[in-house]
Each structure stands twice: as C-alpha cells, then as structure tokens.
C-alpha cells in the first residue's frame, strides 16, 4: 500500500542515522505501522487505511484514507456503469460495454482531461494501483471458477464435427495472422524484429483466439445455450480453447528460447510441468479427500473452502515465478474439481457473486480507464488493421466453411462462426495483464480495448439478426396425437423433476393402450438444475452417456422408466434422457428432445403437489414458469398432468382394476386433442370412458370448427362393439355459471382421470365470465376450476393444448 502525509500530524520527525523515531502516547495511529523514510533523512507517518472520523479532520483530507477512497471509487464506477447500461441494455448490448464506457469516462479521456483536479483526487496514482490489484485478484478467481464450471468430459463427447470446427477456427487464423502480421510490422511499419517477435505476435494472437468463457457468456446472454446451435458452439469453443492453450504456451517457450537461452526455457518448462503434475496429483487427491469427508446431503465445511482458496493463491504465485502466467495455475486447479459435486456448487455459490458481480466488472472498467483516446493521434499500424480486418474475416470463414460442410444451415453456420470470433472479458484481462508489466500505456493497448469493445457490441447484434431462438422449434408439420400415423404409433415425452413425477407419468402412459399396429414410443426426460457448471448437458442413457458427476440422482428415474418397459406386455419403446441446465433455460431441453424425436405429446408435471390427505405441500414458482415456457414454445402438443391420487403406489396400472376416465368436451382444437388421447384408452377392458359434451342448444354447432368437432365425436356417439365401455352424454349450458355448476357435479362422481382442453384463446359463451376468475391461465378456464383449492378428492387432471402451428 502507498503512503501519504498524515492529516492529523503535519510535523516532521527528525531521525538520526541508525536511530528510530520516538513515539508518543498520543500517536495512536503509529501503533502498528512503520514509518516511510525519505531521501533527506526524515520520515512521514503512514496514513491509516480507515478514517478517524469526518469531524476529526479537515473535509478534504478524508480522501487520503485508502479504504474511504476505494469505497468512493467503487460507488462511482458501479453507479455510472448501471446508468449507462440502463440505456444501452435496451439495445441488447452486454454489460461489458457499459463497464468499459464507464472506465473511459472516468479515465484520462474525459474526466482526466476536462476535470483534472477531480481526477487527481478521485483516481490518484496510488489508488489506481489498488484497483489494479483487485482486478488481478478478480481475474485470478474468475479463471479458477471457469475451470470449476467447465466439464472436460464435453471434449470426450465431441464428435468429428466439433473437433474439425474447433481446430480450424483457431489453428489456421492464428498461424496465418501472426506470421503475416509480423512480416507487415517489420516491412511496412518499420518495427524492430524483437518487438515484432513478441508484441506483434502477442497482440494478433490474442485477437485470433477463441475463448470458451466468452462464448459461454454470450450464449447465456442470447439464451440459446441449450439449443442445438448452442451445444455445437460451446463444444467447438471448448476444443478451440484447449488447443490454443497448448499453442500459446509453446509459443511462449519459443520466445524464451530466442530472447534468453535454451537452458532457461527448459528449466522453466520443467518447473511448470512439476507444478501441473503437483496440481493433478497431490491437490486433486486432496480435493477428492474433501469430497469423501463431506457426508451426502451435508454442506461442505468452510474450512475446506478456505483451503481451496489458499491453494489457488499459492498455485498462482508459484506459477508466476516458474514461468506460467498467474491465471493458468488456478484454471488447471479448477479443472480438477468434479463438475456437479457439492464442492463445485459450494465454491461457485460463495465466490461467483463477488467475482462476477464486483471484481470482474472492475477489470473491464479498469481497461477502459487505462485507455486514452487522446493518444490516438494517428491511424493504427498496418499490422493492427490487418489483424482486425483480414484476421476477423479469415476466422469467420474458418468457422463457417467446416460448419457448412457438415450440413449446418447457412444462417446458423454464419451465427456459429461469429460467436466463435466473439471477444470479451478474457481478452481484456489478457491485454490488461500484459499492460501492467509496462511503465506506460501504449497506443496498442488503447486500440486493443477499442477492438474488443467493437467486437463485444457487434457480435450479439449480428447473431440475433441471423439466429432467432423464438423460431427454433416453430412447427410447420402437425405433431399431435390426433394426427399421428396409426402405423408409426404415438411418441410421447414424459418430463420428471423427481421420482413421483415419473411414476405419475407412466401411470398415464400405461393407459395409452399400445398395440402391434399402433406402438407407443416413450421418451423419459429427467430435468435437473445446473449448479456448479457452465456447460449444460443432455445425456442419452441409451448411448451409455454419463456425466463426470455421480449419476445416483437420476438413476431412480431411469429405473422407473425401465421398469415400465419391462412390465409392459404390449409393444413399447422407452428412451431415457437426462438434461442438466439452468432453470431459466430448462424448457429448451424439453423442446429440443421433442423436436429431435418427432414427439407428438409432451407430458409436464404440475407445479403443485399434494399429500395423500389432499393437503398442499409444494407450490414451485420456478416449475410454473417452466411449464408456461414449454407451452409457449413447444413444437408439438403439450399436456400438464395434475396428479392428486397419491394412494396409487404401483408404477403400472393393474389391468384387473377399474379406471374411470372423463373427457369434458366444449369444442375446439384443444378438446379434440384431449379426446384423441382419451380415445386410445378405450382399448383397455378395465377403462371406462365418459365423454360429456357441453352445448348451448340442441342444434348442431355450425361452422368449420363445429364440423370438425362432430367428425371427431362420430365414432364416440354411436354405440358399437368397440365402444362397449364408452358413454357419451350431452349437457345444455347457457353461460359460465352453468358450466361451473356442471364441473362441480362431475367432480362429485367417481372419476379417476378428467381430460380437458386448455382453451387458451377461447371466447365461447360456455365459459363466459369465468376467465376473470382464473388464477392459473396455463391450465385454462376449465382446468383452473378442476384444481381449485376447495377440491380435495384424489383425482388426476390432464389439461391438453394442441400444437400451435406456425402460420
């Protein structure tokens, strides 16, 4: 920490040579501090870090205390960045843009030039060093957390497509741009060979790299990390980042060999190898020891977290001294933490907020502060212009061509190439780390900040123009139970957050009555929130895919679906998946699995749970939001299953038991889809189906919708040998009050399952006046009546929405 003259004592203390200054009883601020000696033989007392009080000193002297000044700097920085982002966020620009602009405004470009006195007080030379130290700590912890969140198994799961794209988008642009840029700097810009060997290679090399953290942050910002394009981009970025890590370090040791000697390079390489082996053996085993010592379901002890933090600081210091940049040691240590384990989630929970919300924004603001636009009195060197223009287009081309050759659509391939060329906090951190080693701020650093700023602003905008995630699963083909081919059967996707959800789903699936002529394909999907990771996972257990973390959490779900398959005597295929993703993007996994497997119906569990006595025990807002997102985006029909029947313990319906099913039919496409689901159940001898049609008058409903309703009910109305266990009734209702009373009477009957349509946009007189009292719009008017809090009967409800066709 730097020193300033004390505001409370302005006198000099004479010091004889070899003699310490005397301390009086009143000099309490000297108790734990040593003096700083000046050249003339005198010394000044250190200024305390904290203030002695606003009224105990002159008002202007309060800014001499480091902690007070740091707090004021942080308040100004984050307030200004928040104000800027309030306006720029409306244009979907990342927060990084606002933070860099805040740094530019507070730096020599604006504040230092037009208000130099304020700048000298608020951002003195010594206080800026404190900010620089915080940014380096923040970048260190950021790289560690990236290692913790990164799932290295993603590389093992990557195929030929990912490896080709990830390697080409990094290797070819890096080699071409560095070599040509170095030649241009020597021949055209007249840069000496030694500077071209290091500075030019470093600058162009950083611009040509693909950073996994930057791409992951961009995908999360665009909310497409769970899409097929998101998975492909993330895997390619991870491969590219790992390959570039090896290439960059090889280049560094080549520079050491040229500038120093072969012996120095080999010595540094040996020490770095020893450090990496130590991390991968000793420290990794200590991490596994922590995991073994942590009981299942119990939180990780704070002492273990302190140990990990101390270990990463030691690794950073040792790595910096043996020739490995200070951020790479913590990054490798982070990779050794098992993804998905409570240790990883605890580290992220305790560190991510302070790092991502406080320290890391300081890095981007600090880079903006250190840049000085007034120093750009000429055009950038030709080698920089070459790297930005030709290098960028070459990198985009190297990402687009292999993606297009692997039959990725043209727009998607262009969006993928742009995202792999994105720049962000990692590039800023790398440039800032290199700039801290120099005594003056070069024009190259200012140009680097400007280039990263432009790329960070343009890439998200261009990607949004090329790739619209809202149309990813748009349905142009009819994927409904009503339109399913008899020969191909029906494909249903059952989602489960817990084992009870899977049991409820297979009870319903068993009623679907698969046959040889109309088989049933079931896709079970276990949904788990991503905690302690940056890479969403979609595991197909039929292919033997596993995560690096323990699979014990989803094994009970797999067992439920496998048991359903083994007990089913009729032709049924079962495929089980596990999706691990952020809760805000979990619906993307559901939509993708349904889209990829041509599913006709998605079955979602209701967000409320009841016990056997009918008492509400759970009401999850997150699950309700999840269901709503699936309803709005699904590429097929969707059904929400409300299971109040907790007394049924068997996972498969007993064929000897009686099961009463009721369909409340008001008319419309949702009701026709609900009737199609129930119609498949009538093949069971033990299932008795009752269809209650609500009508305003005795006359037949006219219009196209009415004709389709009658056509759908034709085989239900007329008695036949196939309809021996089917009962059809018509009820006359004139308004919503009559409908509500009829629903109450239906609940009084002995039904096990009631199927209704959602009627999301229905304006029928049959439900007139009821919409205003609907608490759960995702269930529709009738569904909301059936799950009323006053109802405690153990009855299951299935609310169906037919596929929304893209027009």
WOUR-V93882 format. One record per residue. D_LAST is the distance of its C-alpha to the last C-alpha in whole Angstrom. Layout:
BEGIN
D_LAST  D_LAST
END
This chain:
BEGIN
66  67  70  71  74  75  74  77  79  80  83  84  86  88  89  91  91  90  90  87  87  88  86  87  86  83  81  79  76  78  78  76  75  77  78  77  80  80  82  85  86  84  81  79  77  74  71  70  66  66  67  70  69  68  71  73  73  72  68  68  69  66  64  67  66  63  61  61  60  57  56  55  54  51  50  50  48  45  45  45  42  40  40  39  36  35  34  33  31  29  28  27  31  33  36  38  38  39  42  43  43  45  47  48  48  51  53  55  52  52  54  57  57  57  58  61  63  60  58  62  62  59  58  62  62  63  60  58  59  59  55  55  56  54  51  53  53  49  48  51  49  45  46  48  45  42  45  44  41  40  40  42  41  38  40  41  37  36  36  37  34  34  38  37  35  37  40  39  38  41  44  43  43  45  48  47  47  50  52  51  51  54  56  54  56  59  59  57  58  61  60  63  62  63  60  58  58  57  56  53  53  52  49  48  47  46  43  42  42  39  39  38  38  36  33  33  33  30  28  29  28  25  24  23  27  25  22  23  24  26  28  29  30  32  34  34  36  38  39  40  42  44  45  45  48  50  50  51  54  55  55  57  59  60  60  63  65  65  66  68  69  68  70  68  65  66  67  64  62  64  64  60  60  63  60  57  59  60  57  56  59  61  58  55  58  58  55  55  58  56  53  56  58  55  54  51  49  52  51  52  56  56  59  57  54  57  59  55  55  59  58  55  58  60  58  57  61  62  59  60  63  63  61  57  55  55  52  51  54  52  49  50  52  48  47  50  48  46  43  42  45  46  49  46  44  47  47  44  44  48  47  43  43  47  46  42  43  46  48  45  44  47  47  44  46  50  48  47  51  52  51  52  51  54  55  53  55  54  51  50  52  51  51  48  46  46  45  42  41  42  42  38  37  39  37  34  34  36  33  30  32  33  30  28  31  30  26  25  22  23  21  22  26  26  25  27  30  30  30  33  35  34  37  38  41  43  43  45  47  48  49  51  53  54  55  57  59  60  62  60  57  56  54  52  51  50  48  46  45  43  42  40  39  37  36  35  33  31  30  28  26  26  24  22  21  20  19  16  17  14  12  15  13  10  9  8  11  12  15  16  20  19  18  20  23  26  28  26  26  24  24  24  25  27  28  31  33  36  38  38  34  34  37  35  32  34  35  32  31  34  33  31  33  33  34  35  33  30  31  29  28  29  28  30  29  32  31  34  34  35  38  41  38  36  34  32  32  30  33  33  36  36  37  39  38  40  40  43  43  45  42  44  41  39  41  41  38  38  41  39  36  39  41  38  38  42  42  39  41  38  36  34  33  33  32  33  31  32  30  33  31  31  30  27  25  26  23  22  24  23  19  21  23  20  18  21  22  19  20  19  20  21  25  25  29  29  31  34  37  40  43  45  46  43  43  41  41  38  36  34  31  30  29  27  25  25  23  21  20  19  17  15  14  15  13  15  16  19  22  25  28  31  34  37  39  41  44  43  44  43  40  40  40  43  43  46  45  43  39  38  34  33  29  28  26  25  22  18  16  18  21  20  19  23  24  23  25  28  28  29  32  34  35  38  41  41  38  38  35  34  31  32  29  30  30  31  33  34  32  29  26  24  21  18  18  22  22  20  22  25  24  23  27  29  30  31  33  35  38  39  40  37  37  40  39  36  37  34  35  34  34  34  33  33  32  31  35  35  32  34  37  36  34  38  39  37  38  41  41  42  38  37  34  31  27  25  21  20  19  17  16  18  21  23  27  28  27  28  30  29  26  29  31  28  30  27  23  22  24  23  25  27  27  29  31  32  33  35  38  40  39  41  41  40  37  34  30  27  24  21  17  15  12  9  6  4  0
END
